[in-house]
Amino acid sequence: MARRVALVNNKGGVGKTTTTVRLAEGLAKAGKRVLVVDMDPQGNASSMLGWFYDHGLKQPTISQAIRADTEGAAAGVIQPIGWDAPYAGRIALAPARLTLENRMAEAGVDGAWLRLDTALNGADDSFDYTLLDCPPSVFHLTQLALAAADDVVIVTEADIYAIEAAERVRDFVNVRAPKSLANPTLTIRGVVINALTTTAVQAEQRDSIRRIFGDLVWDPTIKHRTTLAEAGTDALPLTGPRTAEPRASFELLTASFLKAVPAE
């Protein structure tokens, strides 16, 4: 059975999706089988992994699996990614598109927050890890992911608003999730500092994150690099000399992940 890890922040634009995708890449390069579940209606993780919706084929997405509310329904939406890389076959995707927003209307339905867990039960047994890329909120779609997850990784930037949002996630997981989501063992395993620049203000905020979250902060800090953003936009793996620095950073971050979140 896969170990399920939700990557979360209550603020958008902090690099959460990039971190999800690059950790999936790093884990696959380390020989792990990884399922990425895209829980953001923007579908950015899906497109970064080279998946694009074809109106002719009408590929199923995670929205249908959640709506089905049946054990293992996600098995019917899991698809290969579009990368050309030797390790790409070890990464699979449960994609998302804007229709995932329709699931928000079910937030008040009794037990609806369990539907992703129900859909994944049995469907991700062949994977070592299931990475759940959450939208920038702690509302219904994120709660679906947190109810299904074993662990949480908070992704943040060295920015006061991103840090405050990370604290909101921490408090939600530690205080509300055990009761509201009936997931008392859900645990925050790490905090990733993303897109760090060389400014003095960011250095101060980085130190603030380390004071707030202590040993939960993983090394290395991911520096802001245009080549990393370009690889995501172009739906490419981190290969070649231009991406050597971010590739090395995410390989080290993958080592931190494996240490903090060992496969079951």
N, C-alpha and C positions, 0 to 999 in steps of 0.2 A: 504493500500500500504506500502511495506517495506521501511524503511529508509536505503539507500545504502551508505556504508562506504568503501572507498578504503584504504587499508593499503599499504604504499609505502615507498621505499627508493631507491635511485639511485645506491646504493652499495649492493652487495650480501653478504650473511653470517652474517647479523645483527640480525637474529631471527625474521624476519617479518612473515614468515609462521608459526612458533611456536606461535607467538603472535596472529595471526589470529585464529588458531585452538583453542588455550586456551581461547581466548575471546569468541569464539563460545560456548565452553563448559561452561564457566561461565554464559553466557547469558541464555543458555538452563537450567542450574541449577536454575536460577532466574525466570524461567517460560516463557522465551521468545522463540518464534519460529524463528529459524535462518537458512538462506540459505548461504552456503559458495560457492562462485564462484571462482574456481581455474583458474587464468589467467596466470599462469606460466607453460610453456611447460614441465618443469621438473616434474610437477604433484606431488610435495611433500606434498601439503596440502591434496590432494586426498588420498595418501598412508597413511599419518598420521591419517586420519579419517577412515582407514580400508577399503578403496576402491582400488581394483586392477583390471586392465583390463584383461578380459577373451577373448582370440582370438576366442573361439568358440561362445560366446554370442555376441561379437562385440557391447558392450554397447556404446550408443551415448555419445558424450562429448560436451563440450562447443564450441569446434571448429566447429562442424556441425551447431550448433545453430547460431553462428555468420555468417557463410557462407550462411545460408538460407536467411538472410536479410528479415525476415518476422516478423510481430508483434507476440510476445509471443512464438517464436520458442524455447526458453529455457525451456519451460514447458515439452518438450519432452525429455530433457536430465537430468532433476532433479531426483536424486536417493537417497535412504537411505544410511546412513553411516554404517560401519561395527562394531561399538563398541557395547559391551554388558554392558550397563549402563542404569539406570532407566530414564534418561533424554535424551538418544540418539535419541529417536523418535522425539524430537523437533529440531533436526539438520538434514538438508538435504544438498545435495551436487550436484553442477554442475561440474563434474570432468574434468580434463585435462590430456592429454598425449602429446608426442612430436609432434603429428600432428597439434597441435595448432600453431606451428611455421609457418605453411603454410599461416596463416592469415597475417603474416608480409608482404608477397608479395602483399597484397591488399592495402598497406598503401597509395599508390598514386591514388587509385580509388576514384572518387568523392563521398564524403559522407561516406566513409568506416568507419570513426571514430565513426559514430553513430550506427553501427550495433549491438553492445552489448546492448545498450540502447533499440533499437528496439526489440531485442530478449527477453529482460527481461520484457518489457511492458506487464503487465497482468500476467506474469508467476510467479512473486514474490509477488503478492497481498496478499497471505495468510500468509506471514511471517511478523514478526516485524522488523527484520533486514536482510539485505543482505550484507555480508562481502566479499569484492573483494580482493583476495590475488594477488598482482601484481608482475610481474617479476622485477628484479633489474635494472630498466631503466626508462626513461621517453619517450620511443619510442612508436611504434604503439599499442602494446598490453596494455601497461599502459594507453595510451591515450584513448583507448576504455573504460577502466574502469573509468577513470576520467570524460569522457563525460557522463557516465551513473550514476555517483555517486552524492550524495548530500553533502557528507562530506569526509574529508581526515584525516587519522591518520598516522603520520610519525613515523616509528620505527627505532631506531638507537642504536648504541653502543657508549660507551665512548671512542671513537677512532677518531683521527683527520680526517681520510679519510671518515669515516662514517658520521661525523658531516658535512664535506664539501658537501657530497652527500645529506644529509638532507636539507642543505641550498639550493641546486639546486632544490630539489623538492618544497620547499617553494616558491622559485622565479618562478618556472614554474606555480604553482597553482595560485599564486597571480597576475602574470603579463601576462602569455600567455594563460592560460586556458579560461579566460573570452571571449577572441576574437577567438583564434585558435580552441577551442573546443565548442564555443557557450554555455558556462556554467558559466554565470556571478555570480551565487549564490554559486558555489562550495567554501567550506570553510574548512580551516584546524582547526580541533577541538582539537587535542591533539598531544603530542609527548611522545613516550614511550622510556625510557632508558632501554635497555635489556642487559643481560649477564654481569652485573657488577662484577668485581673482587675486591680484597682488596688492590690492588697496589696503590701507591701514584699517579702514572701517570693517572690511571683511575679516581681517585678521582678528580684530576685537570680537566680532560676532562668532567667529569660529571658536575662540577661547570660551565664549559664553556658552556655546553648545556643549563643550566639554565639561564645563562646570555644572550645567543643568543635568546632563545625562550620564556623566561619569564614564565608567567602564563599558557602557553600552555603545559608545562611539567607536566605530570600526576604522581601522587603517587599511588602505591609505585614504586621505581626502582626495576626491576627484576634482582635478583642476578644470577650469573652463578652457575648452579647446574647440575651435571652429571645425576642425576635421571630424570631431565626434558628432557634432550636430549634422554635418553634411552627410556622413555615413548613414545616419538615421533617416534623413530626408530622402536619400537615394535608395533606401531599403537594402543596404549592403552590410555584410559582416565586417568586422574589424580585421582587415587583411592589408598587406602592403606596407611600404615604408612610411606613408603619410599618416597612418594611424598607429604607428609604433608606440608612442607615449601613452595615449589612452588605452590601447590594448594591454600594455604592461600594467597599467593602473587597475584595470578591471580583472586581470588575472590575479593580482594581489588581493583585490577585494573579494574575489571568488574564494581564495584561501581563507580569508576571514569568515566568509559565509559558511564554508564547510566546517570550520572549527566551532562556530557558534550554533550551527543548525545541522548536526550530523544526520545523514539519511537513516531511516529506520530499518 
